[in-house]
Amino acid sequence: MHELGITRNIVSIVTEKAGGEPVRRVTIAIGKLSAVLPEAIRFCFDIVSQGTVVEGADLEILEIPGTAECRTCGTHFELEELYGRCPCGSVDITRLTGEELLVKHMVTA
């Protein structure tokens, strides 16, 4: 479960930015194509944050849909999987969104 390591990094980043202030809320963005499971991050968050300024904080997870642009016809469309096909049939696509994993915002006490 690579989400445990990812969650440790999230808590570390937030702890550093909080500068010793207790954190009440953390908002992260996870792309649907990132291979990171939001529920696994949520599960690990409470465990990993114990004993830190992040302990007890609410975790908000924004899921970013996967989108792409076809290099053949120029169509923008949603992707459900990392590798997809344009409605025109082409596999020559550029992924635009969905691979993100970002700490977007935090609220301290």
N, C-alpha and C positions, 0 to 999 in steps of 0.2 A: 504494500500500500504506500505509494509515493506521496499520498496526501498528507501523511504524518510529517514528513520532512518539509513539505510545502507549508503546512500550518505552523510548524516551528519557525520558518522564515517569516511568515506573516506576523506572528507574535513578536519576533525579534525586531522587525522593522517598526512596528507600532510602539513597542516599548522604548526604542531609541528615540523616536520622534516625540513621544509623550514627555520626555524630560523629567521623569519622576512623578508626574501628575497621574492620578487614577483615571483610567479610560472607561467611559460609559458605553460607547458604541463604536463599532468598527464596520465600515462598509467596504466590501470587496466586489470586484467584477470578475466573473469567470465566463470565458467564451465556451459556447457549446461544442466547439471543435478542439478544445484544449486538452482533452483526455483527463481532465480533473473533475472528480465527482463532487458536486456541491454538498451532498449529504455526508460524505466522508469528511470533508473539511469541517462541516458543522459539528460532527461527532468528535473530531480531534481537538477542536478549538477549546472546549471547556477543560479538557485534560491538559493540554499543552500550556494554557494560560494560568494554571494554578501556580500561586506563589509569585506572580508578576503583577505589574500595575494594570494589566489587561484582565485579570481574574474578575469574573462576574459581568463583564461587558456583553452587551447585546451584539450579535453578529448579523449583519444584513448582507445577503448575497444577491447581487444583480446578475442575472444570466444574460449574456450577450449572444444574440442569434448569429449563426453562421451565414455570411453572405459572400457572393462572388460576382465577378464580371467575366463574361465570355470574351475572349480575344478574337473570336471568329465573327460574332454578330453584334457584340457590344451590349447584350442583355445583362441586366443586373438581376440576380435571383438568390433565393435562400438555399443554403446547403444544410443538409441534415447529417452528412458525414464529411470527414476530412477531404476525401477525394470524391468528387461528384461530376455530374454531367449537366451541361446547359440544356434547357428545353429544346434547343435546336439540334441536340445530339453531340455537340462538340465536347471534348474533354480538355481542350486548351483554355483553361480558366485561370483567373487570378483571385485568390481568396482575399477578401477585403476585411471582414470581421469574423470573430468567433474563436480566435486563438489567444485572446487576451487573458491575463491573470494579473490583476492590479489591485493594490490597496488604494481605494478611491478617496476615503474620508475617514476621519476619526473624531470623536467628541470626547474631550476630557472634562473632568469634574470642575 
